[in-house]
Every structure is written in C-alpha cells, then in structure tokens.
Amino acid sequence: MNRDKKFWTLLLVFQVFFGLAVFAVTREYYMPEESLPRGHTFTAAPAASGWSRGMTATDVARLTSPGLVETAPSDPAEIYQRAEAFFVGGQYAQAAQLYEQLLPFSPDDAEIYNNLGLTLFYLGRTDEALARLNEGVAKDSEHQRIWLTLGYVNARLGNIEEAREALTRATETGGNASIREAAMEMLAELP
C-alpha cells in the first residue's frame, strides 16, 4: 500500500511539471503576434538587455539550450527573434548565421547590417564586421545607429580617424538623442 501511495504521488508531481513545461513551450503560439522588432539599443557590452525586446529568460533558454533540434525558420520575424535570442545568450556564431539569413529578405535594411556587423565583431571576425557595417552605410547613409556601431568598432580596433568620422556622422544624422549622446561620449574618449 505504501508503495502505491509513493507511485501516485510521484506520478502527480511528474504530471504537474510536465504540464508546466508544455505550457511554457506552447504559450507563444497563443499570444498575439507583434511586428518585427526594429533596432537594437546600442551598447558596448555584448549582452545588451535592449536586444531582448519582447523576450523572456525562458525564451532565451529554450532557444539556446544545447539539446534543441533547430529547424530552419523561413519567416523573417522568427529568424530575427532567434537571432536576437542567440545574441542575448552570447551565442554569436548562431546569431550571425541568422542575421545573414535575413539579408535576402531585406537587402537594403541597414539595421540588419548593423546587427550582423556588431555580432561579427564580438566573434572576432573584425574584417567581416567592418565590411558588413560599411555595406550597411552604403545602403542607408542616414541610419544613425550604424554610424555609431561603425565608430565603436573602429575605435576598439584602434582606427581612430575612421572612428572619429563615423561617430561625428552619428551625431549629425538621425533624431535619436540617446544615440547622439553615446556618440558624443565616445568622441570625447578618443585620443
């Protein structure tokens, strides 16, 4: 009799945890879709909290777990969300791969080039990072954030004049005051 009681108690505990796990995995299906997030909050730190708009720690853990069997998404919004999760989770190689997949969907979107460039920089692929950032600038020279990122990357690489030019451009382009302030702070720190 005691054994039966243990069995049923363990079964009940298992079912409760199983039910919670199923709920956690499937809840996004039932939540209303939001539009594709536009842009990251620039930061010098790799795991920027602004990059996780609309994502919970559970989402990041689920997308970055080693046992996850990845299926190739075809929806740009889903690709973008996964790229964001990988970036936030510090899995830059996966994030870079997904940002690359986004380029055919929006070949003129400077924000994708910005995100890809910064991700490649964090991977240590500096030549590729600068190439992608410069491609993005060529696509949209009025995109303020990409100028800031280009200045940041150049400053970190010791390309002081290139950094100064890009950061100056970030202060003169666009209307985002926080980007302008960040560019001015970085300019003040340049030798």
HELIX and SHEET records of a PDB file:
HELIX    1   1 ASN A    2  TYR A   30  1                                  29    
HELIX    2   2 SER A   49  SER A   52  5                                   4    
HELIX    3   3 ALA A   57  THR A   64  1                                   8    
HELIX    4   4 PRO A   76  VAL A   88  1                                  13    
HELIX    5   5 TYR A   92  LEU A  102  1                                  11    
HELIX    6   6 ALA A  110  TYR A  122  1                                  13    
HELIX    7   7 THR A  126  LYS A  139  1                                  14    
HELIX    8   8 GLN A  144  LEU A  157  1                                  14    
HELIX    9   9 ILE A  160  GLU A  172  1                                  13    
HELIX   10  10 ALA A  177  GLU A  189  1                                  13    
END                                                                             
